[in-house]
Amino acid sequence: MRRTLLIIAAVALFAASACEKYDDGRPSKDVRSEFNRMYPDAWDVEWEYEGTCWEVSFETGKRPNGIDHTALYGTDGTWIRTSTDILLSAVPEDIRNYLATSEFGSARIIDNDAEFIETPSGNFYRFDMSAGGEKIEVDVNENGDVSRAGYGF
């Protein structure tokens, strides 16, 4: 009986540890607690320490074809941002129309996708674009305002 309990405990421990990967140590309890509060249904969770913060890649939604996300947390558990890969068709039509008629109208969106980035101070869409052989990274907030345009990403 005792041997059976030990085997069950070992299998349970292995199964629990297989749910998350830690490439650079393990984030603090505060970081993990905030992540679990924000994304209780996350799966395929992988943690990596990036400079001064924890980066976590994960999926949500139905398995096996979930939605890919990447979130950043400060070492104290403070949420910094979450980035979600989305198809261009998921971007609101008014923002797509804005890009087509703005100074970026002659630019081409690379890979026909975008990122939806959520931050404590507001959300925006990030587009990787190409114009005249130059790569441009354009951020457009939910009001349609360009919040950043960087070249050569």
C-alpha positions in Angstrom: 0.0 0.0 0.0 2.8 2.4 0.9 4.6 1.6 -2.3 1.4 2.4 -4.3 1.0 5.7 -2.5 4.7 6.6 -3.3 4.2 5.8 -7.0 1.0 7.9 -7.1 2.8 10.8 -5.4 5.7 10.5 -7.8 3.5 10.5 -10.9 1.5 13.5 -9.5 4.7 15.4 -8.9 6.0 14.6 -12.4 2.7 15.7 -14.0 2.6 18.9 -12.0 6.2 19.8 -13.0 5.5 19.0 -16.6 2.9 21.7 -16.9 5.5 24.5 -16.6 9.0 24.9 -17.9 11.6 27.0 -16.1 14.6 27.8 -18.3 16.3 30.3 -15.9 15.4 29.3 -12.4 11.9 29.7 -11.0 9.9 33.0 -10.7 9.0 34.1 -7.2 5.6 33.2 -5.7 4.4 36.7 -6.3 5.1 36.5 -10.0 3.5 33.1 -10.3 0.5 34.1 -8.2 -0.2 37.2 -10.4 0.2 35.2 -13.6 -2.2 32.5 -12.3 -4.7 35.1 -11.2 -4.6 36.8 -14.6 -4.5 33.6 -16.7 -6.0 30.7 -14.7 -6.7 28.6 -17.8 -3.2 29.0 -19.3 -1.4 25.9 -20.6 2.0 25.1 -22.2 3.5 27.6 -19.9 7.3 28.4 -20.3 9.1 30.9 -18.0 12.4 32.6 -18.9 14.3 35.4 -17.1 14.9 38.3 -19.5 17.2 41.0 -18.1 15.2 42.5 -15.3 11.9 40.7 -15.7 10.2 37.4 -16.2 8.9 36.5 -19.6 6.2 33.8 -19.8 5.0 32.2 -23.0 1.7 30.4 -22.8 -1.4 29.4 -24.6 -5.1 29.8 -23.9 -8.2 28.4 -25.5 -9.0 25.0 -26.8 -6.2 22.4 -27.1 -4.4 21.7 -29.2 -4.9 24.9 -31.3 -4.7 27.6 -28.6 -3.9 31.3 -28.8 -0.2 32.2 -28.3 0.6 34.9 -25.7 3.7 36.3 -24.1 3.6 38.2 -20.9 6.2 40.2 -18.9 6.3 40.5 -15.1 8.6 42.4 -12.8 10.5 40.4 -10.2 8.0 41.7 -7.6 5.0 40.2 -9.5 4.0 43.5 -11.2 2.4 42.8 -14.6 4.1 44.8 -17.3 2.4 43.7 -20.6 0.9 40.8 -22.5 1.3 40.3 -26.2 -1.1 38.2 -28.3 -0.4 37.1 -31.8 -3.5 37.8 -34.0 -4.4 37.5 -37.6 -4.9 40.8 -39.5 -8.5 40.0 -39.9 -8.9 40.2 -36.1 -7.8 43.8 -36.1 -10.7 46.2 -36.0 -11.7 47.4 -39.5 -11.3 51.1 -38.6 -7.6 50.6 -37.6 -6.9 48.6 -40.8 -8.5 51.4 -42.8 -6.5 54.0 -41.0 -3.2 52.1 -41.9 -4.3 51.9 -45.5 -5.0 55.7 -45.7 -2.3 57.0 -43.5 1.4 57.8 -44.2 1.9 54.1 -44.0 -0.6 53.4 -46.8 2.1 52.3 -49.3 3.7 50.0 -46.7 2.9 46.3 -46.7 2.1 44.4 -43.5 4.5 41.5 -43.1 3.1 38.0 -42.6 -0.5 39.2 -42.6 -0.7 39.3 -38.8 -0.2 41.7 -35.9 0.2 41.7 -32.2 -2.4 42.9 -29.7 -0.5 44.3 -26.7 -2.1 45.0 -23.4 -0.4 47.2 -20.8 -1.6 48.8 -17.5 -1.6 52.2 -19.3 -3.6 51.1 -22.4 -3.8 48.6 -25.3 -2.5 48.9 -28.9 -1.9 46.9 -32.0 1.7 46.4 -33.3 2.3 45.9 -37.1 5.5 44.8 -38.7 5.5 46.6 -42.1 7.8 47.0 -45.1 8.0 50.1 -47.3 10.6 50.7 -49.9 12.9 47.9 -48.6 12.8 49.4 -45.1 11.2 47.5 -42.2 8.8 49.6 -40.0 7.3 48.7 -36.7 4.0 50.7 -36.1 2.0 50.8 -32.9 -1.6 52.0 -33.2 -3.7 52.4 -30.1 -7.4 51.4 -29.9 -8.4 55.0 -30.8 -6.5 54.8 -34.0 -3.6 57.1 -32.9 0.0 56.1 -33.8 1.8 55.8 -30.6 5.2 54.7 -32.0 6.8 54.1 -35.4 10.3 52.6 -35.4 12.5 51.7 -38.3 14.7 48.7 -38.9 13.3 46.4 -36.2 
